Amino acid sequence: MEKLAATRQNVYFYNLSKGNAIKNIPFYKDTLMYYNASHLNTYGAVALAKEQEKDFMSFFSPFLTD
């Protein structure tokens, strides 16, 4: 994916594996956050979204128009 994003102007790659929520899998604040190795549960998805919200939006803000 990163190679594709590096070679195409209209493809963007955002790495969701940064941050504390993902580093502490399978638990985040003592709560299980995934169903299996490739699927977050609702708690995990919300924890990741809350943690990454500002960084994610700043990543995409140059591409968004009013």
N, C-alpha and C positions, 0 to 999 in steps of 0.2 A: 504494500500500500504506500509506503513512504517513497519508494522508487517511482511509482506511478504519479504521486503528487509532485515529485521533484521534476518530472518531465512534462507535465501537462498544466497549462495555465488555469484551467477551470476545475482542477481537482485539488482538494485541500485535505490535510491530514491533521487531526487533533488527537493527541495521545491522552487517553483516559486513564492510563495506568500511573499517572503521577499523583502525588498527594497522599495523605495519611490513610484515607479510607481504603484504598486498594493495597497499600503496603501491609496492612494488618489483617488481610483476608486469612482465614475465613471469618474472623470476628472483628467487629468494629464497636468499640465501647461495650464489650462483653456480650454482643448480640450477633448471632449467626446472620451473615448477609448474602448468602447465595444458596441456590438449590443444588447446583453441581458446579463443576469447574468452569463452565462457560455461561452460566445463567444467574444473574443477580436476582434476589428476591425483592419484594417491594421495599423493605427496609434498606437494603443495600443500594438500590437505585436512587432512593430519596437521599440517603447519606452522601452518595457520590455527587448527585446533582447540587445539593446544598454547598458542598465543599468546593465544587468546580464552577459554580454559577458565574462569578465575576470574571474569572480567567477565560471561561468559555465564551462569554459575551464579548469580551475585549478582543478575543481572537477573530470573531466573526464580524465585529462592528464595521470594519472597512468595506465589507461586502454588502452590507445592508443599506438600503436606501429608503427614504421616507416616501 
